[in-house]
Amino acid sequence: MIFLLLITVNSLVAQTTAIENETMASSMRSNGKIYVVVAVVTTILIGLIAYMFRVEKKISSIENDLKK
């Protein structure tokens, strides 16, 4: 019974949040700020991927040195 109540409350909160986020997204889109958000997120993701490749390269180098 409590589980059903929690699921119902959770779905109501999710619907309310979705409506608020949609309003915020449309206002950001109309102001052109959504492109700034996309650019920042893309830059962060590219930076994280580059960092992961660098770390992997360093780890591979250390592993090769230890095998010798």
N, C-alpha and C positions, 0 to 999 in steps of 0.2 A: 504494500500500500504506500509506504513512504517512498519507495523507488519510483512508483508511477507519479507521485506528486513532484518529485525532484525532476523527472524527465519533462513534465509539463511546464514547470517553472523555467527550466533551462531553455526549452523551445521558445517560450515567450520572451525571455531575455535576448535570445539570439535574433529573433525577428525584430525586436526594437533596435538592437545594435545594427543590424543590416540596413534598416531604414535610415538611421542616423549616418552610417558610413556612406550610403548611396548619395545622400544630400551633400555630404562633405566632398565626395569624389566629383559630383557634378559641378559644384562650385569651384573646385580646384581646376577642373577641366575648362570651365568657362573663363577663368582668370589666366589660364595658360601655365599655372604652377605645377600641374601634373607632370609636365615634361622635366621640370627641375627634380621632382621626386624620382622619376624614372632614371634620370641621369645619375643621381646620387646613388641609388640602389645598384645600378649597373656598374658604376665605378667601384663600389665596395665589393661587389661580387668578383669583378675582374681582379681586384687587389688580393682578395682571399685565395682565388685560384692560383694566381702567380706565386703567392707565398707558399701555398701547398706544394707546388712544383719545385720551388727552391729547397724547401725542407726535405722533400723526397730525394732530390739530387744529393743533398748533403748526407742524408742517411745512407743512401746507396754507396756513396764514396767511403763513408766510415765502415760500412759492412765489408766492402772490398778490401780495405786496408787491414781489417781484422782477420780476414780469411788468408792473407799472405803470410 
